[in-house]
Amino acid sequence: MFWYRTNATDDFSSNICGVVSSARVISARRRHVADPLRVIRDFPLLTRKCFFSRRIYIGTIGMVLFRHSLVRRLTWTGADPKTKYQEVPIWSEGDQGTMVRVGVHVSIAGAISKAVGRASAAGCDTFQIFSRNPRGWAFRDLDPADVILFRQELAASRHSPAVDHMPYLPNLATMNPEFAEKSRVTLAAELSRCGMLGIPYLVTHLGHHGEEGIAAGRQRVSAMINNALEAVDTSVMLLLENTAGEKNGVGSRFEDIAAVLEGIENPSRVGFCFDTCHAFGAGYELRSEEGLEDTLNRFDEILGLGRIQLVHLNDSKGDLGSGLDRHEHIGLGYIGEDGFLQILSHEAIKNLPLICETPVDERRDDTGNIRKVRELAD
């Protein structure tokens, strides 16, 4: 989906956006198949050719009115191919009232564009995906038609923001040269894919260090992030996620994340994802008002609460300081309902997007966890 900002004022009636209501690439030239982003960048050219070529079919072009809180628009910025379009975030906290924004991780099986419908079916306000198979190194380029359809579905929904999560295999702190190169390529690719899809946030774990120790591991993480951010010039923000205190982990202590941030050359492109299960497993108390306040004050002093862009809201199957990264249904783990009552009422958290990465079993499904979060937040 492509949105164009008019030169008119911000009055509702003057914010008229052009939308490609449906688009299907039947057969593109080889250069476009090899580079999905080029299809998007060359959109004006393709539309001019659509009446003369059977290779490209562009569906109905309509005019649609949307309020600011419903869509994210793309602004045409000129002829430079690196800045042909940019995402314009227009959500504000005031648009959402007092309700929490909560969602879950949804599947992209079949097509990435299907994720939006699955998020709607689960009752999400926001949602998270893997943009490709998370359990392998190999991945396919994004299908240009599916990119357009994903943007269309996302803009037509109330889901904000959409979030991408790095696959499981990359390790930004690894001392293995082969794994390091694969991790570097994957990180850059995911940043690029987020830019194509109009996803503003990419979440990453910091990885595990080797025999050289955590200080060297932190330096490798910073260097790899610098490399990826330099290689991919988008507005996508990389969110560093805290980890649960497992052996050789980088990112369990707030001080370790701060050390990584200090080595990043462009910190404005980096924020944080705060995971409740991970923080609890790493020894940070969240269950009492006093404990939560102490934890968040420490985070603020070391990293800055204002840099948190997303919360992974998960209960824990492990006790405080257990080092276990095992998620549980909201309220059914060691953090418990009383703990989440504290968390969801805290000023630093309640207005942030909340993503549940909780189990799906006979006790509760994704919709059940979303319902529980809203219940506790009321």
BAVEX-890323 format. One record per residue (C-alpha): x, y, z; residue number from 0; residue in one letter. Coordinates in Angstrom, 2 decimals, always signed. Example, Ala and Ser with C-alpha at 12.3 -4.5 7.8 and 13.67 -1.06 7.14 Angstrom:
# residues 2
(atom (+12.30 -4.50 +7.80) 0 A)
(atom (+13.67 -1.06 +7.14) 1 S)
# end
This chain:
# residues 378
(atom (+0.00 +0.00 +0.00) 0 M)
(atom (+1.25 +3.47 -0.84) 1 F)
(atom (+0.09 +6.60 +0.90) 2 W)
(atom (+0.84 +10.12 -0.29) 3 Y)
(atom (+0.69 +13.15 +1.97) 4 R)
(atom (-1.03 +16.16 +0.45) 5 T)
(atom (+0.32 +19.68 +0.86) 6 N)
(atom (-2.87 +20.66 +2.65) 7 A)
(atom (-3.27 +21.23 +6.36) 8 T)
(atom (-3.83 +18.48 +8.95) 9 D)
(atom (-7.60 +18.94 +8.92) 10 D)
(atom (-9.33 +15.56 +8.54) 11 F)
(atom (-11.06 +16.51 +5.32) 12 S)
(atom (-7.80 +17.57 +3.67) 13 S)
(atom (-5.83 +14.46 +4.50) 14 N)
(atom (-6.65 +12.47 +1.39) 15 I)
(atom (-4.45 +9.54 +0.61) 16 C)
(atom (-4.06 +7.63 -2.61) 17 G)
(atom (-4.20 +3.91 -2.07) 18 V)
(atom (-3.47 +1.01 -4.32) 19 V)
(atom (-6.34 -1.12 -3.07) 20 S)
(atom (-5.01 -4.28 -4.61) 21 S)
(atom (-1.87 -5.16 -6.48) 22 A)
(atom (-0.58 -8.36 -7.96) 23 R)
(atom (+2.73 -8.84 -9.68) 24 V)
(atom (+2.09 -11.57 -12.24) 25 I)
(atom (+5.57 -11.66 -13.70) 26 S)
(atom (+8.24 -9.08 -13.12) 27 A)
(atom (+11.44 -8.47 -14.92) 28 R)
(atom (+14.33 -10.37 -13.45) 29 R)
(atom (+15.85 -7.32 -11.84) 30 R)
(atom (+12.66 -6.71 -9.86) 31 H)
(atom (+12.39 -10.32 -8.72) 32 V)
(atom (+15.97 -10.17 -7.48) 33 A)
(atom (+15.37 -6.90 -5.64) 34 D)
(atom (+11.87 -6.57 -4.11) 35 P)
(atom (+12.67 -3.09 -2.78) 36 L)
(atom (+13.23 -1.92 -6.35) 37 R)
(atom (+9.65 -2.81 -7.23) 38 V)
(atom (+8.45 -0.52 -4.48) 39 I)
(atom (+10.88 +2.26 -5.39) 40 R)
(atom (+9.97 +1.98 -9.08) 41 D)
(atom (+6.24 +2.07 -8.33) 42 F)
(atom (+5.51 +5.22 -10.39) 43 P)
(atom (+7.32 +3.71 -13.37) 44 L)
(atom (+5.45 +0.43 -13.05) 45 L)
(atom (+2.10 +2.15 -12.89) 46 T)
(atom (+2.88 +4.07 -16.08) 47 R)
(atom (+3.72 +0.80 -17.80) 48 K)
(atom (+0.78 -1.17 -16.46) 49 C)
(atom (-1.49 -0.29 -19.37) 50 F)
(atom (+1.05 -1.44 -21.94) 51 F)
(atom (+2.52 -4.58 -20.42) 52 S)
(atom (+0.85 -7.86 -19.58) 53 R)
(atom (+3.67 -8.57 -17.14) 54 R)
(atom (+2.52 -6.17 -14.45) 55 I)
(atom (-1.07 -5.79 -13.31) 56 Y)
(atom (-2.07 -3.03 -10.92) 57 I)
(atom (-5.56 -3.23 -9.51) 58 G)
(atom (-8.04 -0.61 -8.56) 59 T)
(atom (-6.78 +2.82 -7.52) 60 I)
(atom (-9.01 +4.47 -4.98) 61 G)
(atom (-9.18 +7.48 -2.73) 62 M)
(atom (-9.57 +6.72 +0.97) 63 V)
(atom (-9.91 +8.95 +4.00) 64 L)
(atom (-8.26 +7.88 +7.25) 65 F)
(atom (-7.78 +9.56 +10.59) 66 R)
(atom (-4.23 +10.03 +11.85) 67 H)
(atom (-4.55 +7.26 +14.41) 68 S)
(atom (-5.41 +4.60 +11.85) 69 L)
(atom (-2.54 +4.60 +9.37) 70 V)
(atom (+1.17 +5.18 +8.85) 71 R)
(atom (+1.77 +7.13 +5.67) 72 R)
(atom (+4.67 +7.20 +3.27) 73 L)
(atom (+5.96 +10.57 +2.13) 74 T)
(atom (+7.52 +10.85 -1.31) 75 W)
(atom (+10.85 +12.63 -0.74) 76 T)
(atom (+12.40 +13.12 -4.16) 77 G)
(atom (+14.63 +11.45 -6.68) 78 A)
(atom (+17.35 +10.03 -4.45) 79 D)
(atom (+16.80 +6.23 -4.64) 80 P)
(atom (+18.04 +5.81 -1.07) 81 K)
(atom (+15.35 +8.15 +0.25) 82 T)
(atom (+12.55 +7.64 -2.23) 83 K)
(atom (+10.07 +7.12 +0.56) 84 Y)
(atom (+10.09 +7.38 +4.30) 85 Q)
(atom (+7.72 +6.24 +6.98) 86 E)
(atom (+5.81 +8.95 +8.80) 87 V)
(atom (+4.68 +7.78 +12.25) 88 P)
(atom (+1.47 +9.53 +13.20) 89 I)
(atom (+0.29 +7.59 +16.24) 90 W)
(atom (+0.10 +9.47 +19.52) 91 S)
(atom (-0.74 +8.24 +22.99) 92 E)
(atom (-3.73 +10.52 +23.12) 93 G)
(atom (-5.34 +8.64 +20.25) 94 D)
(atom (-5.51 +5.45 +22.30) 95 Q)
(atom (-7.12 +6.85 +25.43) 96 G)
(atom (-6.51 +4.84 +28.60) 97 T)
(atom (-6.60 +1.37 +27.03) 98 M)
(atom (-3.47 -0.73 +26.90) 99 V)
(atom (-2.09 -1.74 +23.52) 100 R)
(atom (-1.53 -5.47 +23.74) 101 V)
(atom (-0.89 -8.19 +21.19) 102 G)
(atom (+0.95 -11.44 +20.55) 103 V)
(atom (+3.48 -12.99 +18.20) 104 H)
(atom (+1.62 -14.24 +15.12) 105 V)
(atom (+2.53 -16.66 +12.34) 106 S)
(atom (+3.40 -15.66 +8.75) 107 I)
(atom (+2.64 -19.17 +7.41) 108 A)
(atom (+1.45 -19.03 +3.81) 109 G)
(atom (+2.31 -15.37 +3.26) 110 A)
(atom (+3.61 -12.56 +5.42) 111 I)
(atom (+0.53 -10.49 +4.60) 112 S)
(atom (-1.64 -13.06 +6.42) 113 K)
(atom (-0.09 -12.02 +9.73) 114 A)
(atom (-2.29 -8.92 +9.96) 115 V)
(atom (-5.51 -10.93 +9.69) 116 G)
(atom (-4.25 -13.40 +12.28) 117 R)
(atom (-3.46 -10.50 +14.63) 118 A)
(atom (-6.99 -9.19 +14.15) 119 S)
(atom (-8.49 -12.61 +14.81) 120 A)
(atom (-6.56 -12.88 +18.08) 121 A)
(atom (-7.80 -9.47 +19.21) 122 G)
(atom (-4.47 -7.66 +18.94) 123 C)
(atom (-3.84 -3.93 +19.08) 124 D)
(atom (-0.19 -4.54 +18.14) 125 T)
(atom (+1.64 -7.67 +16.98) 126 F)
(atom (+5.03 -9.23 +16.38) 127 Q)
(atom (+6.29 -11.54 +13.63) 128 I)
(atom (+9.34 -13.30 +12.30) 129 F)
(atom (+9.75 -12.06 +8.74) 130 S)
(atom (+11.12 -15.48 +7.68) 131 R)
(atom (+11.82 -18.96 +9.07) 132 N)
(atom (+13.43 -18.28 +12.48) 133 P)
(atom (+15.12 -21.67 +12.77) 134 R)
(atom (+17.45 -21.54 +9.76) 135 G)
(atom (+20.02 -19.29 +8.11) 136 W)
(atom (+18.59 -19.39 +4.58) 137 A)
(atom (+15.70 -17.15 +3.62) 138 F)
(atom (+13.82 -16.03 +0.55) 139 R)
(atom (+13.54 -12.47 -0.66) 140 D)
(atom (+10.24 -10.85 +0.18) 141 L)
(atom (+7.65 -11.19 -2.56) 142 D)
(atom (+6.91 -7.69 -3.93) 143 P)
(atom (+3.18 -8.32 -4.20) 144 A)
(atom (+3.06 -9.63 -0.64) 145 D)
(atom (+4.94 -6.56 +0.59) 146 V)
(atom (+2.30 -4.31 -0.96) 147 I)
(atom (-0.52 -6.43 +0.45) 148 L)
(atom (+1.05 -6.45 +3.94) 149 F)
(atom (+1.28 -2.66 +3.89) 150 R)
(atom (-2.31 -2.45 +2.68) 151 Q)
(atom (-3.62 -4.76 +5.40) 152 E)
(atom (-1.56 -3.05 +8.09) 153 L)
(atom (-2.67 +0.46 +7.16) 154 A)
(atom (-6.32 -0.62 +7.05) 155 A)
(atom (-6.07 -2.13 +10.54) 156 S)
(atom (-5.76 -0.43 +13.91) 157 R)
(atom (-2.63 -2.41 +14.76) 158 H)
(atom (+0.24 -0.20 +15.85) 159 S)
(atom (+3.07 -0.87 +15.88) 160 P)
(atom (+3.96 -4.01 +13.94) 161 A)
(atom (+7.22 -5.50 +15.25) 162 V)
(atom (+9.75 -7.89 +13.72) 163 D)
(atom (+11.93 -10.21 +15.82) 164 H)
(atom (+15.34 -11.50 +14.81) 165 M)
(atom (+15.56 -15.26 +14.09) 166 P)
(atom (+16.89 -17.67 +16.72) 167 Y)
(atom (+20.29 -18.59 +15.23) 168 L)
(atom (+22.18 -15.26 +15.01) 169 P)
(atom (+24.58 -14.54 +17.87) 170 N)
(atom (+25.81 -10.96 +17.85) 171 L)
(atom (+28.45 -11.72 +20.52) 172 A)
(atom (+29.94 -14.85 +18.96) 173 T)
(atom (+33.69 -15.25 +18.57) 174 M)
(atom (+33.21 -17.81 +15.78) 175 N)
(atom (+34.04 -16.02 +12.47) 176 P)
(atom (+31.61 -18.10 +10.39) 177 E)
(atom (+28.70 -17.55 +12.78) 178 F)
(atom (+29.63 -13.89 +13.12) 179 A)
(atom (+29.41 -13.32 +9.37) 180 E)
(atom (+26.09 -15.16 +9.12) 181 K)
(atom (+24.76 -13.15 +12.06) 182 S)
(atom (+25.92 -9.88 +10.49) 183 R)
(atom (+24.22 -10.69 +7.19) 184 V)
(atom (+20.99 -11.69 +8.95) 185 T)
(atom (+20.86 -8.53 +11.07) 186 L)
(atom (+21.35 -6.28 +8.04) 187 A)
(atom (+18.78 -8.28 +6.04) 188 A)
(atom (+16.16 -8.01 +8.78) 189 E)
(atom (+16.65 -4.25 +9.06) 190 L)
(atom (+16.17 -4.00 +5.30) 191 S)
(atom (+13.08 -6.24 +5.33) 192 R)
(atom (+11.51 -4.13 +8.09) 193 C)
(atom (+12.05 -1.04 +5.94) 194 G)
(atom (+10.32 -2.67 +2.98) 195 M)
(atom (+7.38 -3.82 +5.09) 196 L)
(atom (+6.93 -0.52 +6.92) 197 G)
(atom (+7.72 -2.13 +10.29) 198 I)
(atom (+9.30 +0.45 +12.63) 199 P)
(atom (+10.98 -1.90 +15.16) 200 Y)
(atom (+13.32 -4.89 +14.98) 201 L)
(atom (+13.93 -6.72 +18.27) 202 V)
(atom (+17.21 -8.55 +18.85) 203 T)
(atom (+18.86 -10.47 +21.65) 204 H)
(atom (+22.51 -9.60 +22.23) 205 L)
(atom (+23.78 -13.16 +22.14) 206 G)
(atom (+26.29 -15.20 +24.13) 207 H)
(atom (+29.99 -14.54 +24.54) 208 H)
(atom (+32.71 -17.18 +24.43) 209 G)
(atom (+35.92 -17.85 +26.30) 210 E)
(atom (+37.16 -14.28 +25.86) 211 E)
(atom (+34.60 -13.08 +28.41) 212 G)
(atom (+31.71 -10.66 +28.52) 213 I)
(atom (+33.72 -7.47 +27.86) 214 A)
(atom (+34.92 -8.80 +24.51) 215 A)
(atom (+31.42 -10.09 +23.79) 216 G)
(atom (+29.92 -6.64 +24.38) 217 R)
(atom (+32.44 -5.10 +22.00) 218 Q)
(atom (+31.56 -7.60 +19.30) 219 R)
(atom (+27.86 -6.84 +19.71) 220 V)
(atom (+28.47 -3.09 +19.34) 221 S)
(atom (+30.67 -3.62 +16.28) 222 A)
(atom (+28.12 -5.85 +14.58) 223 M)
(atom (+25.30 -3.39 +15.22) 224 I)
(atom (+27.42 -0.53 +13.88) 225 N)
(atom (+28.13 -2.52 +10.74) 226 N)
(atom (+24.46 -3.34 +10.15) 227 A)
(atom (+23.19 +0.19 +10.80) 228 L)
(atom (+25.78 +1.62 +8.43) 229 E)
(atom (+24.89 -0.90 +5.72) 230 A)
(atom (+21.11 -0.34 +5.91) 231 V)
(atom (+19.93 +3.25 +5.83) 232 D)
(atom (+16.31 +3.12 +7.01) 233 T)
(atom (+14.23 +4.67 +9.76) 234 S)
(atom (+13.84 +1.26 +11.44) 235 V)
(atom (+14.86 +1.28 +15.11) 236 M)
(atom (+16.79 -1.69 +16.49) 237 L)
(atom (+15.52 -2.69 +19.95) 238 L)
(atom (+17.98 -4.41 +22.29) 239 L)
(atom (+16.19 -6.94 +24.49) 240 E)
(atom (+17.28 -7.79 +28.03) 241 N)
(atom (+17.96 -11.48 +28.67) 242 T)
(atom (+17.23 -13.89 +31.52) 243 A)
(atom (+20.62 -14.44 +33.11) 244 G)
(atom (+21.57 -17.65 +31.30) 245 E)
(atom (+25.24 -18.68 +31.20) 246 K)
(atom (+27.48 -16.45 +29.06) 247 N)
(atom (+24.54 -14.25 +28.10) 248 G)
(atom (+25.10 -10.64 +27.10) 249 V)
(atom (+22.28 -8.36 +28.18) 250 G)
(atom (+21.05 -9.85 +31.45) 251 S)
(atom (+22.42 -6.95 +33.49) 252 R)
(atom (+21.40 -3.39 +32.68) 253 F)
(atom (+25.07 -2.39 +32.95) 254 E)
(atom (+26.01 -4.81 +30.15) 255 D)
(atom (+23.38 -3.33 +27.83) 256 I)
(atom (+24.68 +0.14 +28.68) 257 A)
(atom (+28.20 -0.93 +27.74) 258 A)
(atom (+26.93 -2.17 +24.37) 259 V)
(atom (+25.06 +1.10 +23.81) 260 L)
(atom (+28.20 +3.11 +24.57) 261 E)
(atom (+29.95 +1.40 +21.67) 262 G)
(atom (+27.18 +2.16 +19.15) 263 I)
(atom (+28.05 +5.03 +16.83) 264 E)
(atom (+24.46 +6.04 +16.05) 265 N)
(atom (+22.51 +5.50 +19.29) 266 P)
(atom (+19.48 +7.39 +17.99) 267 S)
(atom (+18.67 +4.31 +15.87) 268 R)
(atom (+18.70 +2.03 +18.92) 269 V)
(atom (+16.12 +1.59 +21.68) 270 G)
(atom (+15.13 -1.11 +24.17) 271 F)
(atom (+12.64 -3.93 +24.49) 272 C)
(atom (+11.97 -4.77 +28.15) 273 F)
(atom (+11.06 -8.43 +28.73) 274 D)
(atom (+9.39 -9.09 +32.10) 275 T)
(atom (+10.18 -12.82 +32.19) 276 C)
(atom (+13.82 -12.16 +31.33) 277 H)
(atom (+14.20 -9.38 +33.88) 278 A)
(atom (+12.64 -11.54 +36.59) 279 F)
(atom (+14.84 -14.51 +35.70) 280 G)
(atom (+17.90 -12.26 +35.85) 281 A)
(atom (+17.04 -11.25 +39.42) 282 G)
(atom (+15.10 -8.02 +39.01) 283 Y)
(atom (+12.04 -7.94 +41.30) 284 E)
(atom (+8.74 -7.00 +39.62) 285 L)
(atom (+6.06 -8.43 +41.93) 286 R)
(atom (+5.78 -5.71 +44.55) 287 S)
(atom (+5.34 -1.97 +44.19) 288 E)
(atom (+8.64 -1.37 +45.97) 289 E)
(atom (+10.51 -4.01 +43.96) 290 G)
(atom (+9.16 -2.83 +40.61) 291 L)
(atom (+9.97 +0.77 +41.45) 292 E)
(atom (+13.51 -0.16 +42.41) 293 D)
(atom (+14.00 -2.15 +39.19) 294 T)
(atom (+12.67 +0.57 +36.92) 295 L)
(atom (+14.62 +3.27 +38.77) 296 N)
(atom (+17.80 +1.28 +38.17) 297 R)
(atom (+16.90 +0.89 +34.52) 298 F)
(atom (+16.26 +4.63 +34.28) 299 D)
(atom (+19.57 +5.54 +35.90) 300 E)
(atom (+21.60 +3.17 +33.73) 301 I)
(atom (+19.75 +3.13 +30.39) 302 L)
(atom (+16.83 +5.56 +30.50) 303 G)
(atom (+13.18 +4.53 +30.69) 304 L)
(atom (+12.41 +6.87 +27.81) 305 G)
(atom (+14.35 +4.59 +25.46) 306 R)
(atom (+11.99 +1.64 +26.04) 307 I)
(atom (+9.85 +1.33 +22.92) 308 Q)
(atom (+8.28 -2.08 +23.55) 309 L)
(atom (+7.51 -4.49 +26.40) 310 V)
(atom (+7.54 -8.26 +26.06) 311 H)
(atom (+4.91 -9.06 +28.68) 312 L)
(atom (+5.52 -12.63 +29.81) 313 N)
(atom (+5.10 -14.49 +33.07) 314 D)
(atom (+7.90 -16.83 +34.15) 315 S)
(atom (+8.10 -20.57 +34.83) 316 K)
(atom (+11.27 -19.88 +36.82) 317 G)
(atom (+11.57 -18.12 +40.15) 318 D)
(atom (+13.31 -14.82 +40.79) 319 L)
(atom (+16.97 -14.99 +39.72) 320 G)
(atom (+16.62 -18.52 +38.32) 321 S)
(atom (+18.28 -17.65 +35.01) 322 G)
(atom (+15.48 -19.49 +33.17) 323 L)
(atom (+14.05 -18.13 +29.93) 324 D)
(atom (+10.77 -20.06 +30.07) 325 R)
(atom (+7.62 -18.06 +29.46) 326 H)
(atom (+4.32 -18.76 +31.18) 327 E)
(atom (+0.73 -17.53 +30.75) 328 H)
(atom (+0.06 -14.10 +32.25) 329 I)
(atom (-0.65 -14.52 +35.97) 330 G)
(atom (+0.02 -18.27 +36.09) 331 L)
(atom (+3.77 -18.10 +36.71) 332 G)
(atom (+6.06 -16.84 +39.44) 333 Y)
(atom (+5.37 -13.18 +38.68) 334 I)
(atom (+1.66 -13.82 +39.16) 335 G)
(atom (-1.44 -11.67 +38.81) 336 E)
(atom (-0.45 -9.35 +41.65) 337 D)
(atom (+2.86 -8.70 +39.91) 338 G)
(atom (+1.19 -7.85 +36.63) 339 F)
(atom (-1.27 -5.58 +38.41) 340 L)
(atom (+1.78 -3.58 +39.53) 341 Q)
(atom (+3.46 -3.70 +36.11) 342 I)
(atom (+0.39 -2.70 +34.09) 343 L)
(atom (-0.41 +0.25 +36.35) 344 S)
(atom (+3.10 +1.73 +36.25) 345 H)
(atom (+3.37 +5.03 +34.38) 346 E)
(atom (+6.55 +3.95 +32.58) 347 A)
(atom (+4.92 +0.83 +31.11) 348 I)
(atom (+1.16 +1.15 +30.75) 349 K)
(atom (+1.26 +3.34 +27.62) 350 N)
(atom (+3.84 +1.21 +25.79) 351 L)
(atom (+2.95 -1.49 +23.26) 352 P)
(atom (+2.83 -4.89 +25.00) 353 L)
(atom (+3.61 -8.15 +23.20) 354 I)
(atom (+2.83 -11.48 +24.89) 355 C)
(atom (+5.10 -14.37 +23.88) 356 E)
(atom (+3.17 -16.85 +25.97) 357 T)
(atom (+2.33 -20.55 +25.43) 358 P)
(atom (-0.71 -21.83 +23.57) 359 V)
(atom (-2.09 -24.92 +25.31) 360 D)
(atom (-5.20 -26.39 +26.91) 361 E)
(atom (-5.11 -23.81 +29.68) 362 R)
(atom (-5.16 -20.68 +27.53) 363 R)
(atom (-4.57 -19.44 +23.99) 364 D)
(atom (-3.31 -16.10 +22.64) 365 D)
(atom (-6.73 -14.48 +22.85) 366 T)
(atom (-6.99 -15.64 +26.46) 367 G)
(atom (-3.72 -13.97 +27.39) 368 N)
(atom (-4.73 -10.74 +25.67) 369 I)
(atom (-8.02 -10.86 +27.58) 370 R)
(atom (-6.18 -11.43 +30.88) 371 K)
(atom (-3.87 -8.46 +30.27) 372 V)
(atom (-6.83 -6.17 +29.60) 373 R)
(atom (-8.58 -7.49 +32.67) 374 E)
(atom (-5.58 -6.76 +34.89) 375 L)
(atom (-5.03 -3.35 +33.30) 376 A)
(atom (-8.60 -2.12 +33.96) 377 D)
# end
